[in-house]
């Protein structure tokens, strides 16, 4: 039995126990949480590569499993170097000198930001990484060895935080609840046990239960409609708002404002899985072997921030944010291979429009560099 198969079997048994303990049914948010974060078994809790540009590598003439997906810092170091300009401005305006990064992945973004700020002569008193994955933490420690005196890792947050908070593709990996309107009636879509496979590994199938939960925006009509709500992601933003006494927050992810998220024609939901740079829409299969994500409802994120005394600095697509922060100047100075890869971050049909950036402030409002031109806060 392969390591991946063994992990899937053990994780499936863990989820099976949770289903039995819950009386035979668990909400999708519980399933997603276990599939991604169950200690030692979930996708982000074991040692597969996850982040990188290649679905496989070649060793001794044989294909070896590579990464499952690529994030902006792995595409080009220009991403972190550009973001560092926004961090530097936030330091100056808020009088803080610490960075908090959530879901730091391979550590590439932290390295790029620290290198850029060092080159700019901007002091960073401490760079704190919050990541529950031991395997990713080990990779981050190797990546950030040159800045070991400035970097620390924590599992929980203090009552008071100050500094600039960064989250690149964090919200999309937070468990969501699935809501399904079927025959005009709203249900919460959950998971129950199905037939085991040939190896005896438990299988899972969908089951709906009537619910009082509703999307935050009314969806006209009675046609069948599948979507998500984001209580965990919004709770995360509220927690940051309550704990941050001075500084700013910048969250980068793929998603839409509420009016687009709950558009009547968006009836299939946004949950998707990533494995070996392939995408599928079946989170109940190969559990623990692939990432599970959902698009972000940025209106809900903004409202959660407001509820915790955070003000919105701005909201725009990634292309506009990066260009406002001087990305094109960085691009002009780069070599050709770097320019070719880096353009993916700002091209409309790549990541430029698909990804959005939302910024928050605590205290008095100020004009953030990244939202100088093209701010679309009014669309939230």
N, C-alpha and C positions, 0 to 999 in steps of 0.2 A: 504494500500500500504506500503510495507517495505521501510526502509530507503534506501537500495541499489537500489531498483526499482525507488524510487523518485529521487535519484541522477542521475541514468541513464536517466530518462525521462527529467530532467532539462538540463543535459549535451547535450543530443540529440537535444533539442530545441536550445541550444546555438550554436551547430555545424550547425544546419539547418539555423540559421540566417547568419552564416559566409558563407555558400554556396550561399544563396540568394544574399548577399552583393557582392560576387565575381562573380556573373553572372551565377550561377548554377553549378559551378565546382571548387573544391579546390584540390591542390596537396596533396599527402599523408603526406608530412611533416607538412602542416598546420593542417590536421586532427589529426596526432599523437601529435602535440603540444597541441591542445585543449583537446584531450582525456586524456593526462597525466597531464597537467598543468593549465587548465582553472581555474581561481581563485574560490575556494570554491567547485568546481565540479569535476575537473580532478582527475585522480587516485592518484597522489601525493599531491593533494591539499585538500583531505578530510581525515577523521580520522581512516580509516581501518588499521589493524595491519601491514600488508605488510611483515615485516621482522620477521623471526623466523623459528624454526625447525619443527613445527607441523601445519598441515592444519586445525586443529580444536582443541579445548579444551573441557573439560567436566565440566559443572557447574550444580550442583543439579541434576545430572543424565542425563542432556540433552547436546547434542552437540552444541557448540557455535563456530562461525567462528573464525579461528585462522589466521595464516599467509599465504601468497601466495608463498613465495620463501625464500630461505636461502642464505645468503652471508657468506664469509669466517669468518668474525669476530663473527658471531652468532654460527658458528660451533665449534670454539675453541678460547680461549684468546691467545693461542700460536701464532696465526697469527699476532696480533698486537704487541706482545712482540718481535717477530722475526723482523718484519718490523722496529721496533724502533731502532734496531742495525744499519740499513741502514740510518735512520734519524740522529742518533748520529754521524755517520761518515760524513754525509753531513754537519751537523753543524760545525764540526771541520774543514773540508776542506774549506767551504765557509765563515766561520766566522759569520754565522747567527744563530739566536736562536728563530725563530718564525716558526710556522707550519700553513699552510692554507689547510683546507680540504674541498673538494667540494662533495656535495651529501652524507652527513655524515650518512644518514639512521637513525638507532636507537641510534647512538652515541657510539656504542660498540667499534668501531675501535679507536676513539678518547680516550676513557677511557683506553683501553689497552695500547696505545702508551704513554699516559701520565703516567700511573702507571709504565711502564717499564723504561721510561727515569728517573723518580723519583728514582726508585730502583738502577739505574745505576749512579746516582749522576749527571745527565746531566740537566742543567738548560734550561727551556723553558720560554722565556719572555712572550709569548702569543700564544694561540691556537685559530685561527680564523676559524669559520665554515661558509660556504656559502651554504645556503639551502633556497629555496623559499617556502618550505612547512611549514605553521604555525603549523600543527599538529605534524609533525616530529620534529620541533624545540622544541615544548613543551616536547616531549619525550626525546630529547637530553639534555635539561636543567635538567630534573630529573636524567638522567643517570650520568651526569657530575657535579652533585651538589658538590661533594667533591673537585672539581677543579674550583669552581666558580670564584675565584680570577684571574685565568689565561685564562679563556675561554670567547670569545665574539662571537656574531653573526652579520653578515653584509648582506645586500641585494645587494650591489654593490661594485666594486673594486676600490681602490685608483689608482692614476696614477702611483705610484711607490710601488712595492711590493718587500720584501726581505724575504727569508726563504725557507723552504721546502714545496712544494705543493704535496698533496696526493689526489688521486682520485681513489677510489675502486668501480668499476662498475658504472662509471659516463658516459663514452662515449657511452655505449650501449643504454642508455636511452635518448640520444639526437635525435631529429627528423631527419629522413632521407627522401630523395627523392627516389621514386621507378621508375626505368626505365625498360620498357618491350620491347623487340624486338619481334614483331609479324609479321609473313610473311615477314621477312627480313627488316622490317622498325622499327626504334626506336620510342617509345612513352614514355611520362611521364604518369604514372598511377596515377589517382586521384580518387576523391570520389564525387558522386552525390547522390541526394535523391532517395530512393526506396520506396516501399510500407510501410505504417505504420503497426505496429502489432495490435493485438486485443485490446490492451489498448490505442491505438492511439499514441504510441511513434514512432517518425519518424525512418525509416530504411535507411540504406545506402548501395550503391552498387558501384562497380568499374566502371570507365570509362577512356579509354586511349585517349591521345591527342598526335599527332605527335610533336616531339621536336628535337632541335639541340643538346640537352644534350647527353653526352656519358660517359660511364665508362672511367676511366683513362687508362685502358689497353684494347687494341683491342681484341675482342672475336671472334675467327675464326668461320666461317660458317654462315649460315642464319637460323639455327633452332631457334625456340621460346626460349626466354631466359629472365628470370626475375632477377633483381639485384637491388642494392642500391648504391647511392652516398651520401656523408656525408658532405655537406657544413657547417652545424651548428657545428658539432664536430670539424672539421678542423679549423673553425673560432675561436672556443673556445681555441684551442691550440695556434693559432696565437696571440690571445689576451693575454694569459698568457706570451708568449714570449716577447711581446711588453712592458708589465707592470713589469715583473720580472727583477730587476736590479742586484740581487745577490741571489744565492741559487741553488736549484735543483727541478726537477719535477719528480714524479713517478706515473705512471698511470697503473692500473691493470684492465684487462678486458678480455673477450673472443673474439677471432677474429683470423685473418690470415694476412700474408703479401699479397700484391697485387696479386702475381702470383697464390696464392691459392684462394684468394677471388673471382677473376674473371676467375677461371678455366672453360674451356668449358663445363665440366660436372656438374658444380654447377649452374644448370639452374632454380632452384626454389626460389632463394633468401634466405635471412636469417631472415626475420622478423618473430618473434614469440611472443606469449603471455603467461603470467603466472598467474594462479589463483588457490589457494588452492593446491599448489604443483603439479598442472597439467599443461601440455603444449598444446597449440593449435596454429593454423596458421591463425586464422580469427580475425584480429583486428577490423573489422567493427561490431562485435557483442558484447553485454554486455559492451558497452563503459563506461569507468570510473570505472568498477568493476575489471579490470585486468590490469596487467602491459603489456606494448608493448616495445619490444626491437629489436635491430638488431646487428649482429656481427660487430666488428670493423675492418676496413681496416688499419692495422698498418703502411703500406707504406705511405698512405695518411697522417696519423698522424705525421710520421717522417718528411715528406716533408713540412707540415704546420709549424712544429717547426723550420726547417731550414730557411724557409721564414721569420721567426721572430727572427733570430739570435740566435736560440737555437742549441746547439750541442747535438748529441745523445750519452748518456753515455753508453747505451747498450740496448739489446732486447733479451729476452729469455723466456722460459716457466716458469710458476709459481713455479713448483717443483724445478727447478734448482736455481731460485732466492732465494727461501726460504732456501734451503740447503746451498747455499753460505753464507747466513746470520746466519747460526747456528741452523737451525730448528731441525736437528736431535739430537743435544745436548739437546735442550729443550724437545724433545720428550722422550728421555731416562730418564729424570728426572720426567716425568709425571706419574700419576697413569694409570691403565689399561683402564678405560672408556675414559679418555682423549686421550690416545694414539689411541684407536680405531677410535674415531671421527676425530682426527687431521690428520690421515693418508689420509683422503679424499682429503686433500689439495695438496698432492704430488703424489698420485697414478695416473698413466697414464690414466686409464679408468675413472677416476673421474675428479678432477679439475686440476691435475698436469700438463697435456699437453694442455688441453682445454683452460686454462687461460694463458695469456701472461703478461709480465711486460715490459714497455718501460720507460727509464729514460732519462732526458735531463739536461744539464748544461747551465749556462750562464757565459760567460767569458772564463777562461782557462779550458781545459779538465783535467779530473782526473779519476783514476781507482776506480769505485764504487764497493763496496763489493759484491753487489748482482749479478754482472756480471763477477766476477772473472773467473768462469769456465762456459763454455756452451753458451757464447755470440753468438747470431745469427743475429747480425746487418747486416751482409753481405747478408742476405736473403731478406731484406726489398727493 
